[in-house]
Amino acid sequence: MNLSFRQLQTFVEVMRTGSVSEAGRTLGRTQPAISAMIAGLEREIGFPLFERERKRLIAKPEAYYFLEEAEFLQERLTRSARTLQDIGNLDRGKLKIACNPAASSFFMPKVLAVFLKDKPQIEASLMMRSSPVVTDWIASQQYDVGFGETPEPRQTIRAETFDFPCLCALPKGDPLAKKRTITPQDLDGKPLAMLFDEHIISMQTRKAFAASGVRLNRRFELRTFMPALQLVSEGLCYTICERLSATSHERSFGAQSGVAFRPFEPRLTLSMAVMVPANRPPSMLAGQFVTTLRGEIAKLLETGSGEGE
């Protein structure tokens, strides 16, 4: 059986008005077109719904029984059409995002707020995990969009990379805060908070200190920069972190922050990536979110955030 929406619509209108000509006026069709549509419907279901008397259609009991089903189907199809239209207009749908800790406290919620400001029907899931877990989630297609440290190339992931420059975080009021740029020589022997040995910023930091011939004093070893910045705020140490963590700290604490940020030389960077599954096309919603995310990253990198007190 191959019933069409137009057949159901025509049948319901004939039953509602009790007249082929009236149904034609309501639907904007000719009387012969209405009669042909009803005849086609009857052929599809295999039995007559009306008796023909002097060019009039008289509904049979089967027609009244079928009317309830037809109205239900018509309502369901109409609702589905509206839903599809909403999806096409990015007014309805679900979006699953995963990001690493540096992006989770301020940056990604801000991007999501910008994107969803005029989309009240969109449902969103935002999960924070380490960058390797985010990568695995995207590779396994569990999430639509991921943002984390750039992974090794994988056939299951499409990644767009961005380089975030590193800054030196130091206690406000520290004599070094008077300098415009911090170097390894400025931090010779001073206590540092650093991430674990295998992290790219830790490796770059050790290399920069070695090249400068100064002593690196790692007092604290941590998994993320947010607790490191709190230790800096308490005057216990310094740290070299990427701009994303610096911005998150500044926006979270504002004037209450006890940390000043200065550019660090030589230039150190952390490569971050916007990731989507490679083995399926993104939804229109995910594609538009990636465009918004890309724009917000560009703004962050252009502003030089975190280079002042």
Secondary structure as the mmCIF struct_conf table of DSSP 4:
data_model
#
loop_
_struct_conf.conf_type_id
_struct_conf.id
_struct_conf.beg_label_comp_id
_struct_conf.beg_label_asym_id
_struct_conf.beg_label_seq_id
_struct_conf.end_label_comp_id
_struct_conf.end_label_asym_id
_struct_conf.end_label_seq_id
HELX_RH_AL_P HELX_RH_AL_P1 PHE A 5 THR A 17
BEND BEND1 GLY A 18 GLY A 18
HELX_RH_AL_P HELX_RH_AL_P2 VAL A 20 LEU A 27
TURN_TY1_P TURN_TY1_P1 GLY A 28 GLY A 28
HELX_RH_AL_P HELX_RH_AL_P3 GLN A 31 ILE A 45
TURN_TY1_P TURN_TY1_P2 GLY A 46 GLY A 46
BEND BEND2 PHE A 47 PHE A 47
BEND BEND3 LEU A 49 LEU A 49
STRN STRN1 PHE A 50 GLU A 53
TURN_TY1_P TURN_TY1_P3 ARG A 54 LYS A 55
STRN STRN2 ARG A 56 ALA A 59
HELX_RH_AL_P HELX_RH_AL_P4 PRO A 61 GLY A 88
TURN_TY1_P TURN_TY1_P4 ASN A 89 LEU A 90
BEND BEND4 ASP A 91 ARG A 92
STRN STRN3 GLY A 93 CYS A 99
HELX_RH_AL_P HELX_RH_AL_P5 PRO A 101 SER A 104
TURN_TY1_P TURN_TY1_P5 SER A 105 PHE A 106
HELX_RH_AL_P HELX_RH_AL_P6 PHE A 107 LEU A 116
TURN_TY1_P TURN_TY1_P6 LYS A 117 ASP A 118
TURN_TY1_P TURN_TY1_P7 PRO A 120 GLN A 121
STRN STRN4 ILE A 122 MET A 128
HELX_RH_AL_P HELX_RH_AL_P7 SER A 131 ALA A 139
TURN_TY1_P TURN_TY1_P8 SER A 140 GLN A 141
BEND BEND5 GLN A 142 GLN A 142
BEND BEND6 ASP A 144 ASP A 144
STRN STRN5 VAL A 145 GLU A 149
HELX_LH_PP_P HELX_LH_PP_P1 THR A 150 PRO A 153
TURN_TY1_P TURN_TY1_P9 GLN A 155 THR A 156
STRN STRN6 ILE A 157 PRO A 171
TURN_TY1_P TURN_TY1_P10 LYS A 172 GLY A 173
HELX_RH_3T_P HELX_RH_3T_P1 PRO A 175 LYS A 178
BEND BEND7 LYS A 179 THR A 181
STRN STRN7 ILE A 182 ILE A 182
HELX_RH_3T_P HELX_RH_3T_P2 PRO A 184 LEU A 187
TURN_TY1_P TURN_TY1_P11 ASP A 188 GLY A 189
STRN STRN8 PRO A 191 LEU A 195
TURN_TY1_P TURN_TY1_P12 ASP A 197 GLU A 198
BEND BEND8 HIS A 199 HIS A 199
HELX_RH_AL_P HELX_RH_AL_P8 ILE A 200 SER A 212
TURN_TY1_P TURN_TY1_P13 GLY A 213 GLY A 213
STRN STRN9 ASN A 217 LEU A 222
BEND BEND9 ARG A 223 THR A 224
HELX_RH_AL_P HELX_RH_AL_P9 PHE A 225 SER A 233
TURN_TY1_P TURN_TY1_P14 GLU A 234 GLY A 235
BEND BEND10 LEU A 236 LEU A 236
STRN STRN10 TYR A 238 GLU A 242
HELX_RH_AL_P HELX_RH_AL_P10 ARG A 243 PHE A 253
HELX_RH_3T_P HELX_RH_3T_P3 GLY A 254 GLN A 256
STRN STRN11 VAL A 259 PRO A 263
STRN STRN12 PHE A 264 PHE A 264
BEND BEND11 GLU A 265 PRO A 266
STRN STRN13 THR A 269 PRO A 277
BEND BEND12 ALA A 278 ARG A 280
HELX_LH_PP_P HELX_LH_PP_P2 PRO A 281 SER A 283
HELX_RH_AL_P HELX_RH_AL_P11 MET A 284 THR A 303
TURN_TY1_P TURN_TY1_P15 GLY A 304 GLY A 306
BEND BEND13 GLU A 307 GLU A 307
#
